[in-house]
Amino acid sequence: MVYLVGWALAYLATLIYFVSSRTRSRFLFAFPLSYFLVLFVIRNSGTDTHDIYELALRSILLNQPYEYVLGWEPGFVLMSKALLLFTHSEVWAVRAISVVFIFILVVFLLRASYLELKVLWFYFIPAFIYQLGMNTLRVGIAEAIFLLAWQASRRNNKWQFVLLSGATVLFHYSMMFIVGLFWMLEFFVLPLISQRRENKLPRALVFLALAFLAAIVFWYRQEYLLAKIDLYSDYQSPAPYSGLAKTSGVALMFLFLLPSRGLPPNLKLVALTLVVLTFAFQFFAFYTYAALRFLDLLAFAAPLLLLRLFDSTKILPPPVFWLGILVTGFLLGGLLYRNFLTDYDGQLTGFSTPFLPFRTIFDDNL
């Protein structure tokens, strides 16, 4: 618990200084991120750490068949093999994946504008970094890369955006949903709303590329994906209220968006479409676990999409919008911590390395 309190204090101190001074210095964020890096490296916590990732990487190291690895994405498998070759240990290879995750965030940080620093510190850090860096490692790497793709889209570097966002699918197949959502936004919705005259051929190429990417993913992992669909169709959500935190977060961001002056009604309608889509997945989450995965993705993507709407009008988001991002980030972070407490010592999930109490590799003989 001391480790988490220490990082929380470092984060809050950095946040307060960042907001009060309006500093754009990247060095301000070095200590909290470095502290998080140390936590990830020495940890022996995270429900998936031992029972999934360490066992899976051990099977790769020993060249033994393991059912869980068969469904892994090729990019993540390749990265795992490279780290195993370097570390010769599944324990340290898992921690090295977390190091790669932090490294990608550092690249994002070094390239970030003041607005992008706000996204990172107001929302992504409190709501996602702890779980993505310790537990859902495949999604973590994929979403970190997508942050770089989002940066490229804001700089109007379309090809870099396409390549980076497409690469995320190599680390988690579910990112195909976010990639499709943002490609439609960038190449179809925003040009249509702004009525810019563009050559129709690039749009056609983007549509074909998206269809081709989806076809390749389905063909390459057809049996695995069909098995997942069959599994999730009968796999109910853990509780009737599962996913409500993410749905509430997206809705809250939209409510703080509404008072924004200068944002055209048609762009607010696009934002409303995002909220409607979120509520639709929340409805399905009452019946199937699969919808919860999409709610997680939408919660991650929501502020990025909303800020692209502001970018398209050259309007700076007002303070009330940033307040909504900050409140939502703390809300999701607090509810995530509540889930950790609910599973204290693995009493709910039964995993051998729960998030709480926080354990390090020095606490056990690995």
Secondary structure, DSSP 4 states (H G I P E B T S, - for coil): -HHHHHHHHHHHHHHHHHHHH----GGGGHHHHHHHHHHHHHB--STTIIIIIIHHHHHHHTT---HHHHTS-HHHHHHHHHHHHHHS-HHHHHHHHHHHHHHHHHHHHHH--HHHHHIIIIIIIIIIIHHHHHT-HHHHHHHHHHHHHHHHHHTT-HHHHHHHHHHHTTT-TTHHHHHHHHHHIIIIIHHHHHT----HHHHHHHHHHHHHHHHHHHHHTHHHHHHHHHHHHS---SSTTTTHHHHHHHHHHHHHHTT-TT--HHHHHHHHHHHHHHHHHHHHHTT-THHHHHHHHHHHHHHHHHHHHHHHHTPPPPHHHHHHHHHHHHHHHHHHHHHHHHTGGGTTT--SS-SSS--BTTTS--
